[in-house]
């Protein structure tokens, strides 16, 4: 039987890699510099990403770039709820990128069907909020917190340590009543990791595929690509597509990207050559 991701009323086949388009409703995103901070622009961008082939949309109102400061609850709600409400009928699942249980509840009520939490539902009441929502959950690994995570990240064995953390968070989610079909895991590329850590996780991404959950990889435009290519954020589209293909080849079932059309084209070529479609 083909594995599926259950998110609200959606049932997504994981037979092929899915492309998650990014909608940042923030003034300080590292990747698009607040281009879609205005709700109307964010909604238009989300619709464009769906037209380009996005299988899911990820909507966030709080930047998690290195050095980012937290956003008050009311402000985060003000940013994301109008966008989720306006995009609720686009025909693809909407993900809310948040660490706050109240934002999770309000976003699901507004039409979101995935909770993408960089803190892996460790905040008080987050597990309960997610379990009762019916939404899928994405559990991500992060060493430290956004404000300081890139100060001095260190690991003995990054793959083993990240995997062990995600094993524990999957178990906690299931104990809270979240079925395996609702769980996604994300090793957290760039979240408290140096370049060598990110590369090790990418090389060994297949080790996360046996956790009973599908794997999400978010590598688009990240600083590791700048370190490798020497290019600034706005010039990392080609590298982003390349690394998305590598992640898919190594087992990722969801690719969180800015460049949806280019990523879908690359996946189509790869799938045709490999006979995957």
C-alpha positions in Angstrom: 0.0 0.0 0.0 1.3 3.5 -0.9 2.1 5.5 2.2 0.0 8.6 2.9 0.1 11.7 5.0 -3.1 12.4 6.7 -3.7 16.1 7.3 -7.2 17.2 8.2 -9.5 16.1 5.4 -6.5 15.7 3.0 -4.9 12.4 2.2 -1.6 12.9 0.4 0.2 10.1 -1.4 3.9 9.9 -0.6 4.6 7.8 -3.7 6.5 10.8 -5.1 8.2 13.7 -3.4 5.8 16.5 -2.6 6.7 20.2 -3.0 5.8 22.6 -0.2 5.8 26.2 -1.2 7.0 28.8 1.3 4.9 31.9 2.2 6.7 34.1 4.7 4.4 36.8 6.2 7.3 38.4 8.0 9.3 41.7 7.6 12.6 40.0 8.3 12.8 36.7 6.4 16.3 35.8 5.3 15.1 34.6 2.0 12.7 37.3 0.6 13.3 40.3 2.8 9.7 40.9 3.7 8.4 40.9 0.1 5.2 39.2 1.2 4.7 40.9 4.6 1.5 42.5 3.3 -1.4 40.0 3.6 -2.7 40.7 0.1 0.8 40.1 -1.4 1.2 36.9 0.7 -2.1 35.6 -0.6 -1.3 36.4 -4.2 2.1 34.7 -3.7 0.5 31.6 -2.3 -1.9 31.3 -5.2 1.0 31.7 -7.6 2.9 28.9 -5.9 -0.2 26.6 -6.3 -0.4 27.6 -9.9 3.3 26.6 -10.2 2.5 23.2 -8.8 2.9 23.4 -5.0 1.4 20.3 -3.3 1.3 22.2 0.0 1.8 25.7 1.3 3.7 26.6 4.5 2.6 29.9 6.0 4.7 31.5 8.7 4.4 34.8 10.7 7.6 34.6 12.8 11.0 34.5 11.3 13.2 31.6 12.4 16.4 32.9 10.7 19.6 32.9 12.9 19.4 35.8 15.3 15.6 36.3 15.0 13.6 37.6 17.9 10.3 36.2 19.0 7.0 37.8 17.8 4.2 38.5 20.3 1.2 36.2 20.0 -1.3 38.9 18.9 1.1 40.1 16.1 1.7 36.6 14.8 -2.0 35.9 14.7 -2.6 39.2 12.9 -0.1 38.2 10.3 -1.1 34.6 9.5 -4.8 34.3 10.1 -6.0 36.5 7.2 -3.6 34.7 4.8 -4.8 31.2 5.9 -8.4 32.2 5.7 -7.9 33.6 2.2 -6.0 30.6 1.0 -8.2 27.9 2.6 -10.0 27.1 -0.6 -7.0 26.8 -3.0 -7.2 23.0 -3.0 -3.9 22.1 -1.2 -3.2 21.6 2.5 -2.0 24.7 4.3 0.7 24.4 7.0 1.2 26.9 9.8 4.8 27.4 10.8 4.6 28.3 14.5 5.8 27.2 18.0 2.8 28.7 19.8 -0.1 26.4 20.8 -2.7 29.2 20.5 -1.5 30.0 17.0 -1.8 26.3 16.2 -5.4 26.2 17.4 -6.5 29.4 15.7 -4.7 28.6 12.4 -6.4 25.1 12.2 -9.7 26.7 12.9 -9.0 29.2 10.0 -8.2 26.4 7.6 -4.7 25.0 8.2 -4.3 21.3 8.3 -0.6 20.9 9.1 1.3 22.3 12.1 5.0 22.8 11.3 6.9 23.4 14.6 10.6 24.1 14.7 10.5 23.2 18.4 8.9 19.8 17.8 5.9 20.4 20.0 8.0 20.9 23.2 6.2 24.1 24.4 3.7 23.6 27.2 0.3 22.5 25.8 1.7 22.2 22.2 1.3 18.4 22.1 -2.3 18.7 23.3 -3.1 21.4 20.9 -1.8 19.5 18.0 -3.3 16.1 19.0 -6.8 17.6 19.3 -6.6 19.4 16.0 -6.7 16.6 13.5 -3.8 18.3 11.7 -0.6 16.6 10.6 2.5 17.7 12.5 6.0 18.3 11.5 8.6 17.8 14.2 11.9 19.5 13.6 15.3 19.3 15.4 16.9 22.5 16.4 19.9 22.9 18.7 19.3 25.9 20.9 16.8 28.6 19.7 16.8 31.0 16.7 18.4 33.9 18.5 21.6 32.0 19.4 21.5 28.7 17.5 24.3 29.4 15.1 26.7 30.8 17.8 28.6 27.6 18.4 26.7 24.5 17.3 28.5 21.2 18.2 27.8 17.5 18.1 29.6 14.3 18.8 27.7 12.5 16.0 25.1 14.8 14.4 23.2 12.1 12.6 22.8 9.9 15.6 21.9 12.8 17.9 19.4 14.3 15.6 17.8 10.9 14.9 17.6 10.1 18.6 15.9 13.4 19.3 13.3 12.8 16.6 12.7 9.2 17.8 11.8 10.7 21.2 9.5 13.4 19.7 7.7 10.9 17.5 7.1 8.7 20.5 5.8 11.7 22.5 3.5 12.7 19.7 2.1 9.2 19.4 1.7 8.9 23.1 -0.4 12.1 22.9 -2.7 10.5 20.4 -1.2 11.7 17.1 -1.2 8.7 14.6 1.9 7.9 12.6 0.1 8.9 9.4 -0.1 12.4 10.8 3.6 12.8 11.6 6.5 14.3 9.6 10.1 14.6 10.8 12.6 17.3 9.8 16.3 17.1 10.7 16.4 20.9 10.8 19.0 21.9 8.2 20.6 25.2 9.3 19.0 25.2 12.8 22.0 24.9 15.1 24.2 23.2 12.5 27.5 24.0 10.8 28.0 23.2 7.1 29.6 19.9 7.9 26.6 19.0 10.1 24.2 19.8 7.3 26.1 17.8 4.7 26.3 14.8 7.0 22.5 14.9 7.6 21.9 15.2 3.9 24.2 12.3 3.1 22.5 10.1 5.7 18.9 11.3 5.3 17.8 7.8 4.6 18.4 7.0 8.3 15.5 9.1 9.2 13.1 7.3 6.8 12.6 4.4 9.2 11.1 6.4 12.1 7.6 5.6 11.0 7.1 9.2 9.6 7.8 10.9 6.3 10.8 13.1 6.0 10.7 16.8 5.2 13.8 18.6 4.0 14.1 22.4 4.1 17.3 23.5 2.3 16.0 26.2 0.0 18.3 29.3 -0.3 20.0 28.5 3.1 23.4 29.8 4.1 25.0 26.4 3.6 24.4 26.9 -0.1 26.0 30.3 0.1 29.0 28.7 1.8 29.3 26.1 -1.0 28.7 28.3 -4.0 29.7 31.8 -2.7 26.4 33.2 -3.9 24.1 35.6 -2.1 20.6 34.6 -1.1 18.9 35.9 -4.2 21.3 33.9 -6.4 20.9 30.5 -4.8 17.9 29.2 -6.9 20.0 26.7 -8.9 21.8 25.4 -5.9 18.4 25.1 -4.1 17.0 23.0 -6.9 20.1 20.8 -6.9 20.0 20.2 -3.2 16.2 19.5 -3.3 16.9 16.7 -5.8 19.6 15.2 -3.6 17.3 15.3 -0.6 14.6 13.5 -2.6 17.0 10.9 -3.8 18.1 10.3 -0.3 14.6 9.8 1.0 12.8 13.1 1.6 9.1 13.0 0.8 8.4 16.7 1.3 10.6 19.4 -0.1 10.1 22.9 1.5 11.1 25.3 -1.2 10.8 28.9 -2.5 11.1 28.0 -6.2 8.2 25.6 -6.8 8.1 25.6 -10.6 11.8 24.9 -11.0 11.8 22.2 -8.3 8.8 20.5 -9.9 10.4 20.6 -13.3 13.6 19.0 -11.9 11.6 16.3 -10.1 9.7 15.5 -13.3 12.9 15.0 -15.3 14.5 12.9 -12.5 11.4 10.8 -12.1 11.1 10.2 -15.9 14.8 9.1 -16.0 14.4 6.9 -13.0 11.0 5.5 -14.1 9.3 6.8 -10.9 6.2 8.1 -12.6 
